[in-house]
Amino acid sequence: MLFGIDRLLAEPDLRKPLHGKRVALVAHPASVTADLTHSLDALAALDDIRVTAAFGPQHGLRGDKQDNMVESPDFTDPVHGIPVFSLYG
């Protein structure tokens, strides 16, 4: 069994419908590959996918917000330079 993200990474034919399109990722802290790479990092590392935005839940895309009921603000991802939008706020 493979996670969907691992299939997408391993099978270029699955990515063909995304070629030339702006791709946004909806993810949370447990959105990881089998080797525990966050899905955003894994997709951004591909040459044939252009991730242009990400959306994350209450505790942040990578789980950096731990206080309950604290809104995660929108921000620009410092590694990938894309906007990350809070689904909670």
C-alpha distance (Angstrom), angle and dihedral (degrees) to the residues before:
residue distance angle dihedral
M1 . . .
L2 3.81 . .
F3 3.78 130.6 .
G4 3.79 112.8 -113.5
I5 3.79 90.4 -113.2
D6 3.81 90.6 54.8
R7 3.80 91.1 51.9
L8 3.79 90.4 49.0
L9 3.79 90.3 51.5
A10 3.82 94.7 45.4
E11 3.80 99.9 42.0
P12 3.83 114.7 58.2
D13 3.82 91.1 -171.7
L14 3.80 89.4 66.1
R15 3.80 89.3 57.0
K16 3.82 96.2 50.0
P17 3.84 94.4 92.5
L18 3.82 87.7 57.8
H19 3.83 96.2 53.6
G20 3.79 111.5 119.8
K21 3.79 92.8 7.6
R22 3.76 131.2 110.5
V23 3.80 107.3 -110.8
A24 3.80 125.2 -155.5
L25 3.78 123.3 -169.1
V26 3.79 126.0 -144.7
A27 3.80 105.5 -158.4
H28 3.78 146.3 146.8
P29 3.81 134.4 -157.9
A30 3.81 93.4 -77.6
S31 3.82 93.1 52.2
V32 3.78 94.8 112.1
T33 3.77 140.7 136.0
A34 3.80 123.1 -113.3
D35 3.82 88.8 -88.9
L36 3.84 90.4 51.1
T37 3.81 96.6 -106.6
H38 3.80 109.3 148.6
S39 3.81 110.8 -108.5
L40 3.80 92.2 -122.1
D41 3.80 91.6 56.6
A42 3.81 91.9 45.0
L43 3.82 94.2 50.6
A44 3.79 93.8 42.7
A45 3.81 89.4 55.0
L46 3.81 91.9 61.0
D47 3.80 117.5 97.5
D48 3.79 95.0 -148.8
I49 3.83 100.1 52.0
R50 3.80 124.6 69.4
V51 3.80 109.4 -156.2
T52 3.81 106.7 -162.9
A53 3.83 102.6 170.1
A54 3.78 143.5 6.8
F55 3.79 134.5 -153.4
G56 3.78 124.6 -151.3
P57 3.82 138.9 -176.3
Q58 3.79 133.5 -115.2
H59 3.80 96.7 -67.2
G60 3.79 94.0 47.5
L61 3.76 133.8 -97.2
R62 3.79 91.9 -76.3
G63 3.81 98.8 27.8
D64 3.78 94.4 -100.7
K65 3.82 93.9 138.3
Q66 3.79 110.6 71.0
D67 3.80 104.1 166.2
N68 3.78 111.8 103.2
M69 3.79 116.0 -116.3
V70 3.80 93.4 9.9
E71 3.77 113.0 135.2
S72 3.78 116.0 -123.4
P73 3.79 107.7 -135.2
D74 3.78 124.0 -134.2
F75 3.81 111.0 -101.0
T76 3.77 143.9 161.7
D77 3.79 113.5 -97.1
P78 3.82 105.2 -115.8
V79 3.81 93.8 -147.4
H80 3.80 102.0 43.6
G81 3.81 100.9 23.9
I82 3.80 94.2 -131.6
P83 3.80 128.1 128.3
V84 3.80 116.2 -99.8
F85 3.78 114.0 -157.2
S86 3.79 124.6 -157.1
L87 3.79 115.0 -126.6
Y88 3.79 88.8 -163.1
G89 3.79 100.6 56.3
